[in-house]
Amino acid sequence: MRRLPSLFVSHGSPMMALEPSPARTFLAGLGARLPRPRAILVVSAHHDAAFEGGRATVTASPAPPTIHDFGGFPDELFAMRYPAPGDPALAGRIVDLLGAHGLPVIADPERGLDHGAWVPLSLAYPAADIPVVQLSIASNASPEWHFALGRALAPLRDEGVLIIGSGSITHNLRAYFTTRPPIDAPAPAWVRGFTDWIADRFAAGAVDDVLHAVERAPHGKDNHPTPDHILPLFVAMGAGAEAGGLTAERLHDSTTYAVLAMDVYAFGGEPAAL
């Protein structure tokens, strides 16, 4: 079985499920560019252990419900469902892998898939016929903790599991609500400067710089007033790291609503293989 890369996907607004955009078009073709996984593990910015009693959790439902964890959107969006099966056995495997690395996690037999998982998956794998499990971040834990989480999960890549960190390479909702730019508005310099710095640091192999991008990158705090949407990037990085270092490929680069950059990265695959 071919080793799968790990991915970081910027999921942007839930409206990506309905509204045309370059990012939506890219994600709609992404599944066809990858070897078909036997299962998918999504680490979503919207599943945060820091707000759930501090316990990392992995979904273990055989039929995870679709969670509409947002408000103020059209009824059409709330009517959407992503009825992918779950994989309780994979959830158990994740519990064992993380526990062996001193990263305790519990299986939750009831929690479903939030929009950080089902919106991008509904585009990349619209048939919803691949089992999906979801793992929490912990916004009160360090970038290094999330990287270690990914490293512990890396063996799954050899077991046919596609690991996806789902967040946003930039995520300042206050900036959006202040001006409410149209979906195709160009990115301001403070957004572009941050995303280009990330791409440059990846090209240089500067993993530690990326892990501390919020502090070190131009306008880091402006693009991430809270860490939740960048933490899935660090998990994907850890999962994709190889013995020789980290190979990062920027698969997609666009913005929506000016301030939400929609970059997609692959880690641990062969460059230009996707």
N, C-alpha and C positions, 0 to 999 in steps of 0.2 A: 504493500500500500504506500502510495506517495505521501511524503510528509507534507502536511498543509501549512501554509503561512498562518500567522495570526494577523488580525486586521484591527485598525482603528477607524471607526466611521463617525463622522459628524452628522448627528441626526437632525439638528436645526429645530425648526418649528414642527409641531404635529401636522400642520397644513401641507407639509411636503407630501403627505399621502394623497393629496388632492390637486395641488397647484403645480403647473409645469415650471420646471427650473432645470438648469444644467446639472445640479446635484441629483435631482430626481431621475433624470435621464441616465446619468451614470450608474446609479444604484440599480436601476431597472435592468441594466445589462451585466451587472457584476456577477451574479450567480452563474451565468453561462460561461464566464471566463475562468472559473475555478473548478477543480475536480469536485465532483459531488460528495459532500461530507455525509457520514452516516448519522451525525448529530451536530448540533450547534450549541455552543455555550456563549451567552451574551452577558457581559459585565456592564451594567447600565448605570449611568449617572443618577437615575431616578429610583434606584434601589439602594438606599443608604443606611448601613448598619448603625451609623452614629445616631440616627433618629429612631432606631428600632431596638433600643435597649443595649446597644453596643455589641450585639452578637451578629457576626457575619452569617448570612443564610444563603442557601441554594434552593431553588424551587424543586420540589420532588413530586408534584402532582402528575398523574398520568395524562391529564387533560387540562392544562393550565388555562384559566379564563383570560380573556382580553381585558386589561385594566385601562380605563379612560381617565387617566390621572391629570386632567386639565379642565379648564373651564372657559366659557366665552367663545367657543368655536361652533361652526355649523352643525346642525343635527346629522348631516351626512357623515361627519367624522365620528360622532358617537355611535352611529349605526354600524360602523366597520367592526369586523371580527377577524382575528387571525387564529384559526382553530388548529394550529399545529399540535401534534401530540407532545407530551412530556417524555421524560426518560428517567424514572426513579432509580434505575441501576446506575446510570451515569451520575446522578446526584450523589449516590453512595460512593462511587469512585472518587468524586471530587472531595467529599468529606474525608476520605482516607488519605488522599494525596496531600491535602492541606494539613491535616492533623499530623502526618509524618514529618512535616516541616515546622511544627510548632505553631500552626496557624489554625486554631480551632474554628470550626464552622458547623452549623446545624442545618439539617434538611427540613424544609417547610413544606408540608404536604398540601397546603391550601393556596399559597400565593400564586398569582398568575403572572402574565407578561405585561409590563408597563410600556408606554409608547416609545421609550428608548430602545426597546427590543422589537416590538411588532411593527412600528412604522417603517424602519429600514428593511426588515425582513419581508414585509408585504410587497416591497418592490423587488428585492433581490431574489426571493423565493416565493412567488405569489401563490403557488399551489399549496403551500402550508403543509407539505407532506414529509418534512424532515423534523425529527424530534428536536425540541428546544428546551434548554434549561437556562436559568438566569441566576447570576451570582451578584451579591451586593458589593458595593464599595464601602469605605468607611471614611467619611470626610474629616474625621478627627484624627486620622492616622497619616503617617508621613508618605511622601512620594516613594521612598525606599521600601516601605511596607507594601505598597501596591506593586512595585517592581518585583519584590520577593514573592508576592501572591502569584504573579504571572509565571515566574520561574518554576514554582511548584506545580503549576498546571501544564507546563510545557510537554510532558510525556503524552498528553492527550492528542497532540498534533500528529503523533505516530499511530494513533488509534482511530483515525478518521473523524476526529472532532475539530470543527472549525471554531476557533476562539475569536470572538469579536468584542473589542472594547467600544462601547457606544456612548459618546459624549458630544462635545463640540470643541473644535480647536480654538474658537473664541466664543465667549458666552457672557455678554453684558446686556441683560434684558432692560435694565434701566435706560441705557443709551438708546435702545430701540423704542421704548415707550415714550421717551422724551420727544422724539422727532417723528416716529412712525413712518420711516422711509418706505417707498415702494419696494417690491420684492427684487426688482432688477437694479436698484440704486447702486452706484459704484462704492467700493470699500474706501473708507477714509484712510489716511496715511497711518494712523495709529493701529488700525487693524492689519493692514498689509505689512507694516513693519514687523509686527509680531509673528505673523505666519511665515514670512520670508526668513526671519531669524531662526525659527524652528527648523525649516527646511535646510538652512545653511549648517546648523549645528548637527543635524542628522548626517549630512553629507561629510562632515568632518569627523564623524564618529564620536562626538562629544556627548555621550549619554548623560553624564552628570549635569551638564548644562541644561539639557532638555528636562531632566527631572526637577530642576530648580528654575524652570523658565519663568514662573510667576514672579520670582525675585530678580532674575538676571536679564530677562529679555526686555527690549524696548516696550514700554506700556504694558508690562505683564499684569499688573494689578488692574489696569483699565479693562483688559480683555477677560480677566478672571477675578472679579471681585470676591467670589467664593470658589473653592477648589473643585467642587463636585464634578464639573464637566470636563476637566482635564485629567482627573485621576484614572478614568478608564484607559487613557492613552498609555499610562505607565504600566498597567497590567498587560496590555497588548505588547508593549516593548519587552517586558520580562518574559512573556510566553514565547516571543520570537527570537530571543537572544540565543546565539549559538556559541560553541566553544571558542570560535575565532572572533567573537564580538557581535555587534548588532548591525544587520543590513536592513536599511529602511528605504522603501520606495514610495514616493509620493504619487499615488495613483490618480488623484483628482484634486483640483484646486479651483474653487469658485466661492462666491459669497451670495447670501440671500439677505434681503432687508439691510444691506450695507454693512451691518455690524456682526452678522453671523457667518463666519467663514466655515466652509463646508469641506475642508480637506479630508481626504481618505488616504491612509497609509497601510502598506503591507510590510510585515517584518518576518525575516527568516526564510523568505523564498528566494528564488533565483532572480536577480535584477531583470526587469523588463519581461518577466515570464508571464505576467498577468495581462 
